[in-house]
Amino acid sequence: MPESESVLAEHREDEIATAVADQTCRKDVGYEDELIQIQYRLESDVATRYEDSIAELTTLMETTPDTP
């Protein structure tokens, strides 16, 4: 095996090991569930904060004729 292929194979093994460790850690700490909860809270905050603006925009979109 040429040296460059050997180096690539070594890096590939390191990359796979890192990815497996990352996924294991994410599972162990409940990363995905926490991320979803945080995202939901942030989206809810934005929806609440801009509720009036969103309603105005929705009304404008519904009442403005489509133009090419």
Secondary structure, 3 states (H helix, E strand, C coil): CCHHHHHHHHHHHHHHHHHHHHHHHHHHHCHHHHHHHHHHHHHHHHHHHCHHHHHHHHHHHHHCCCCC
